[in-house]
Amino acid sequence: MPPLLHPLRLGGVPVDPPLLLAPMAGQTNHAFRRICREQGGLGLASSELLSARALQFLSSRSRTLDLFDWTPEEGPVAVQIFGADPQEMAEAARRVVEAGAALVDLNMGCWVPKVARQGGGAGLMRDPTRAARVLQAVVEAVEVPVTVKVRAGWDARTGSAVEIARLAADCGVAAVTVHARHAVQGFSGRADWQAITEVVRAIPAVPVIGNGDVTCPAEARGMLLQTGCAGLMIGRAALGAPWIFRQIEHELRTGEPLPGPGLAGRAAVALQQARCLLATTRMPARRAIRELRGQLLHYSLDLPGQTRVREALVRVETPEELDALLAPLTTSRPDPNRPD
Ligand SMILES: Cc1cc2nc3c(=O)[nH]c(=O)nc-3n(C[C@H](O)[C@H](O)[C@H](O)COP(=O)(O)O)c2cc1C
């Protein structure tokens, strides 16, 4: 079987294996990125998107500042910024690099109206001239590699990924990530990986990272073979399953599947994530717990047909309650219906 995973370098930053954790608002905080790294198989993690406009008005109490949570110990982190103004974006890029970002990722994929209507996120794909000015300003502003994450297009007719990827390549980006859905689709429908193939062909000198609907090693193999992309970015399938990168790497290198952890193992990782978040977050504990609930719900911690843990999790208010709920599960017996 020919090897499918080749180490990547984005500018000077090694990405080995070429498996990336997608930026996900409210999810890819320091604790989750660290857990994904510790589980193995992850080449690069990204912060969630940060508003360049909000960074203009940064005060020491700003919520955006709470999101500056990357540390040198967790390994290189790509920090994602969004906005529509070239100077604001350049300034934001400088700020996140000063704070230790190893790469700056420019968001051209966010479709939510609050972002796209102001011309930022995927809104930039509708305005290639502005997109090029933003890309140029950011690339010139910082020494670290700059990458860009795009959609397949704004819609089937406007702002194609190929057009934006060519502009980005001309501006000197280190990689282009393609989420293979149109912006107007949001998350609906299946990702159409053909959009990734087209970008791979259009910018042969720049690595292309494929993204959209990879949930298991077989799909990872399928995307690499079908599109010829240099790396894969995985989002939702990593939530509550940070071991997915290790599973993909293992199966693509050896041809053998690597089973995920059983209930006790899943609970131990969930507890580790909770404790790490509470120990490192800049958010007030109450808010952190509320965010954690949404993150931990992704771990399937209920036995089939039962919803006890889920129900208790959404009511947890304090770190002590969270520990009391999760710690006993970490010593639970293997479930005969689910392989450990
Ligand atoms: C909860 C959530 C938050 C997201 N936040 C961001 C974000 O901050 N920046 C971004 O570029 N994409 C964001 N995305 C999109 C993902 O990065 C990714 O492109 C998308 O989920 C498709 O990949 P997947 O099928 O592997 O999940 C988000 C997705 C989800 C589910």
The ligand as an ORCA input file, in Angstrom:
! r2SCAN-3c Opt
* xyz 0 1
  C     -19.128     24.480     16.273
  C     -18.371     24.891     15.038
  C     -17.649     26.058     15.047
  C     -16.909     26.446     13.916
  N     -16.141     27.561     13.978
  C     -15.323     27.866     12.930
  C     -14.377     28.929     13.022
  O     -14.230     29.599     14.060
  N     -13.616     29.181     11.924
  C     -13.708     28.434     10.761
  O     -12.978     28.700      9.796
  N     -14.581     27.431     10.668
  C     -15.353     27.109     11.730
  N     -16.178     26.023     11.643
  C     -16.130     25.172     10.430
  C     -15.092     24.044     10.596
  O     -13.791     24.580     10.744
  C     -15.112     23.094      9.387
  O     -14.778     23.819      8.241
  C     -16.475     22.450      9.186
  O     -17.006     21.967     10.399
  C     -16.396     21.284      8.162
  O     -15.498     20.304      8.612
  P     -16.010     18.930      9.301
  O     -16.967     18.281      8.351
  O     -14.751     18.118      9.506
  O     -16.683     19.314     10.578
  C     -16.933     25.636     12.756
  C     -17.683     24.464     12.755
  C     -18.396     24.070     13.880
  C     -19.154     22.782     13.853
*
